[in-house]
Amino acid sequence: MRPIPTILLCALALASPVRAATAAPTAAGLSGEIRALLSTTAAQWAGQMTPNGVFENPFPADLALGHGSFAPPMLTYAVHRAGHVAAAERAWPRSVDPIRASAFDMVGAAYALHDLRLTAARRRQVTGYVGRYGIPPNGHRCLMRPRCYSNLKLVDALAVLAITGAGVRSPDPAARLADPRAARRAAALIVNRRVPHVIDHQLRARIGRRKIRGSVLSDPPEDPLAYHALSAFMLSEAVAQLGPRAGRAARKASREATEALSALVAPDGDASYLGRGQDQVWVPALAAAALVNGAAARPARAARYLAGARRAVRRLARRHASPRGLAVVGGPRTSMDGIDAYAHTVAYNGLALFGLTQALDALATIPAARIGRLPADRRLALSDPDATGLAVVSNGRKWLAVHRTATNTLDLRHDIGALALKRRTRRGWVDMLAPRPMTYFHAGSGGPALIHRGTPITPTGFEIRARGRTISVRAGYRAHGRWVRRVEMRWRLTRRGARMELSGAKRGDRFRVLAFTPASTGYSARRKLVAARARWGFDRPIRTARLRGYHSAPVEQLDALEARLTAPKSGRFSIGIGIEVGSKTSGASGTPAFRSPGR
């Protein structure tokens, strides 16, 4: 295959809706986009191997954290599948030692036994490799506790199913795989019983006039959205590995996870706007793979699922394609600030390319399937009250995601309130809110936080509901073991963006709001802030300050523009977030000085 330049991929990503509609897009076209990205990226990794046969980590900041060069089997598998057999042959013997290997490593090696034309010697080596799989150190504690659940438990089950499905057993009578039937039976229990017990079937969405039901499968209790994409993909693969032995509840769980994912994908292809995993390279790849698997399994839903898959693939090409593999997060970086410490460029490229390879296989079974409209591009009202606590509304021109409550008060990526607001332009969807930063300390809340005895209190949400263009959250503020105030916060899409109204406060209550913006940008006036190229309009005077030193995965350096206000006699106030016409929000383009009326 001849690599297609990244610039062409970007052009595909920016193709106008009118041209896409004229071209009558199908699964075959999506296959071409994925194949081009795979071909280019696999060739890059094949060409940047060290003399001792491992893949060189090209990201200096990642290397500084100790994430060195190595040979994860998922990356070796993808490079081999892409036709770079000589490079893969050098890497397979250098695969990470089974004693230290993760379940992801074992999935890659086991799929190699199923899918690759290996020489007899290489097959013996890979068979011996997976036969030594025990309880991996990554996730060991949860794997050993029957009541614990995390995505690693599901990935481990898939690894065991793929290994035993290839007829592998361990010669060591004390090893985990010495009895393949028992190992496979235990893995099947995770898929057929544990997973259906974890999901709650509570997601509801109205897409245009159509109603759907779904379930989020992630890592409770925080349930980061990125890990729903991962889990939806891994569950679809596990159900396929089980074949007729996949239980009815597991199949239902897989269907509902895919339904939920199709409605949760943002209009710019993002599936990581809540919690950890923010903007990481594997998220759009696995979201696409999960949706493609769903399209192959459920032809009646294929148009919607393929729309989400295509949007995710184009996000991957647009944000992560680089001259040296896929960037672990999008955008230029000088450090790992704002990125989860466990993120690893080499390993995450392997996971992303593995997902894309499986997506290609599924697309080959449905080449003529039509690509429809993404739910986020239409009228949408979604509520997932218990798992993620997310609600999403869209009118086709604006799209808003709100979180019910802070599920990790130390990390603002899990904060309450509006996490993402996007608007449609001629060039595609753009953000009106900067991404929430990753924090390690009690940083308060984006708010509105109630200032009680000089301390901002993070609101606790009890109930969230989306209806039409409106998201409502019933919430309260608790201090010193008692409820100080109970309020309702209501977000509504407007012509220019969105408006939040808080009711239930008392006269004189003081509140704090944080508006995040790229470092050294933005400004304030008496009743407004400009942050991340959006205008925040307040219905009363505000006092402002700039707080520095925040970091996120999409934007390395962030500031928070703090606004403090006082509730009126009615106990009600509102904040609008809209387009800043003609604003100058970047220091390089002549940002107005940040003005503060005082604290």
Stockholm file with secondary structure:
# STOCKHOLM 1.0

chainA/1-599         MRPIPTILLCALALASPVRAATAAPTAAGLSGEIRALLSTTAAQWAGQMTPNGVFENPFPADLALGHGSFAPPMLTYAVHRAGHVAAAERAWPRSVDPIRASAFDMVGAAYALHDLRLTAARRRQVTGYVGRYGIPPNGHRCLMRPRCYSNLKLVDALAVLAITGAGVRSPDPAARLADPRAARRAAALIVNRRVPHVIDHQLRARIGRRKIRGSVLSDPPEDPLAYHALSAFMLSEAVAQLGPRAGRAARKASREATEALSALVAPDGDASYLGRGQDQVWVPALAAAALVNGAAARPARAARYLAGARRAVRRLARRHASPRGLAVVGGPRTSMDGIDAYAHTVAYNGLALFGLTQALDALATIPAARIGRLPADRRLALSDPDATGLAVVSNGRKWLAVHRTATNTLDLRHDIGALALKRRTRRGWVDMLAPRPMTYFHAGSGGPALIHRGTPITPTGFEIRARGRTISVRAGYRAHGRWVRRVEMRWRLTRRGARMELSGAKRGDRFRVLAFTPASTGYSARRKLVAARARWGFDRPIRTARLRGYHSAPVEQLDALEARLTAPKSGRFSIGIGIEVGSKTSGASGTPAFRSPGR
#=GR chainA/1-599 SS CCCCCHHHHHHHHTCCHHHHHHTCCBHHHHHHHHHHHHHHHHHHHHTSBCTTSCBCCCCHHHHHTTCCCBBCHHHHHHHHHTTCHHHHHHHGGGBCCTTTCCHHHHHHHHHHHHHSCCCHHHHHHHHHHHHTCCSCSTTHHHHTCTTCCCHHHHHHHHHHHHHHHTTCCCSSTTSGGGSHHHHHHHHHHIIIIIHHHHCCCCEEEEETTEEEEECCCSSTTTCCHHHHHHHHHHHHHHHHHHGGGSCHHHHHHHHHHHHHHHHHSCTTSCCCSSSSSTTBTHHHHHHHHHHHHHHHHCGGGHHHHHHHHHHHHHHHHHHHEETTEECSBSSCCSSCTTSCTTCCHHHHHHHHHHHHHHHHHHHTTCTTCBCCCCGGGSEEEEEETTTTCEEEEEESSEEEEEESSCSCTTCGGGCSEEEEEEEEETTEEEESSCCCCCCSSCCCCSSCEEEETTEEECCEEEEEEEETTEEEEEEEEEETTEEEEEEEEEEEECSSEEEEEEESCCTTCEEEEEEEEETTCCEECSSEEEETTEEEEESSCCEEEEEEEECCSSSSSEEEEEEEEECCTTSCEEEEEEECTTCCCSGGGCCCCCCCCCC
#=GC SS_cons         CCCCCHHHHHHHHTCCHHHHHHTCCBHHHHHHHHHHHHHHHHHHHHTSBCTTSCBCCCCHHHHHTTCCCBBCHHHHHHHHHTTCHHHHHHHGGGBCCTTTCCHHHHHHHHHHHHHSCCCHHHHHHHHHHHHTCCSCSTTHHHHTCTTCCCHHHHHHHHHHHHHHHTTCCCSSTTSGGGSHHHHHHHHHHIIIIIHHHHCCCCEEEEETTEEEEECCCSSTTTCCHHHHHHHHHHHHHHHHHHGGGSCHHHHHHHHHHHHHHHHHSCTTSCCCSSSSSTTBTHHHHHHHHHHHHHHHHCGGGHHHHHHHHHHHHHHHHHHHEETTEECSBSSCCSSCTTSCTTCCHHHHHHHHHHHHHHHHHHHTTCTTCBCCCCGGGSEEEEEETTTTCEEEEEESSEEEEEESSCSCTTCGGGCSEEEEEEEEETTEEEESSCCCCCCSSCCCCSSCEEEETTEEECCEEEEEEEETTEEEEEEEEEETTEEEEEEEEEEEECSSEEEEEEESCCTTCEEEEEEEEETTCCEECSSEEEETTEEEEESSCCEEEEEEEECCSSSSSEEEEEEEEECCTTSCEEEEEEECTTCCCSGGGCCCCCCCCCC
//
